[in-house]
């Protein structure tokens, strides 16, 4: 697979694709080629033109450090903090799945902000492999970001990994398919497919993507299990309706100055008003 990283329009690559398709292997290939070339070794490529790098930073895998009292996500963020404070314009940064150890929205927000910081502040060559497909929107926002994906062939519900990196983004991770390959019971994977279809009906567009609230598609899916359209419609109806006159009158009462008899009289009056309204 070819790779093009420069200081212009191909400075940061967002790499998407299915689980087990080879994203991590592709990034290791880039790091090893850079190390071998810089040490004067043979590089296994038909053609290679590589610049010098001062350091190679990687964030790959998930593990905790129980002896130090650090969770998996804390270890991940500690490594990210080291990278963002140490990398220079001449560094090579390879990130594999940043932000998965926390909630979906927190993780996506962090991944988005980290990508912007690498592009705008550090300006180094980077490859960011992710399942947050929303990040592919950055190609239309930041001039040095390009989308690449690992190609697959899908046929009658089964997929074949082609192990080929191609330009463009993908909007699927095929996680349920991988779970099926791993031997997860069919009842679980069938139910997961049903839930996935429900989730994909919802969409969230990140601020700054220029798409607007009207843009709703599966690529922006977040874990929302309630019908957002109905919720927005209901909210709009509430805003457009005038307050109920009975409710308005109740809210205007000075309860501290009312006697019990006056309160019962008002309550009887409101009951009568409601009955007349229902009889219309």
Residue, then its C-alpha position, 0 to 999 in steps of 0.5 A: x500500500x502506498x502512502x503520501x504525507x507532506x507538509x501541504x495538502x496531505x499532512x494528516x490522514x484520517x484512516x477509517x475502515x472495518x475492524x481487522x481490516x489492517x489499519x494498525x498494520x498499515x501504520x506500523x508499516x509507515x513507522x518501520x519504513x521511516x526508521x529503516x530509511x533513517x538508519x540507512x537500511x533497505x526499505x521494502x518499497x518500489x520507490x521511497x522518498x522520505x524526509x528526516x524525522x526527529x521522533x516517531x510518536x505512536x498511540x496504539x493499543x489499550x491497556x491499564x497500569x494497575x500498579x500506578x492506579x491508572x485506568x485504560x483511559x488515563x493511560x491513553x490520555x497520559x500518552x496523548x498529553x506526552x505526544x501533544x506537548x513533545x511533538x514538533x513540526x518534524x515529527x511523525x505521529x501515528x494514533x490508533x483509536x483515540x477516545x474509546x475509553x470514555x463515553x461516545x460524545x467525550x471520546x469523539x470530542x477529544x478525537x476531534x480536538x486532538x486532530x485539530x491541534x495536530x493540524x493547526x498547532x503542531x503541523x506535523x505529519x500524522x495518521x489517525x486511525x479511527x472508528x469515529x466516522x464523524x472525523x472524516x468531515x475534517x477533510x472539508x474543513x482543514x486544508x491538510x487533512x485527507x481521508x483514506x480507508x481500507x477497502x472491503x468487498x461486501x456480498x450477501x451479508x458477508x465481507x471480504x477484507x481486501x487489505x487495500x488502502x484507498x482514497x476516501x472515507x468509509x462510514x461502516x466498521x462492521x463490528x457486528x460482523x467481526x463479533x459473528x466471526x468471533x463466535x458470539x451467539x447468533x441471538x446476540x448478533x441478530x439483536x445487535x443488528x436490529x439495535x444498530x439499524x435503530x441507532x442509525x436513524x439518529x444523527x449528530x452533526x458536530x459544530x463547525x462541520x458546516x452541514x447544519x441541523x438538517x443534515x441527518x445521515x448514518x455517518x454521523x450516528x451517535x448512541x441515541x436511542x430516542x427519536x430525535x425528530x419526535x422530540x424536536x417536533x414536540x419541543x417546537x409545538x410546546x414553544x409555539x403554543x400559548x400557555x393554558x389560561x387555567x395554568x396561567x391563572x393558577x400561576x398568578x395566584x398569591x397562595x400566601x394571602x388566600x384562605x382555605x375557602x377561597x382556594x376551594x372556591x377557585x379549585x371548583x371554578x377551574x374544574x368547571x372551566x375544564x369540564x366545559x372545555x372537554x364538552x366542546 
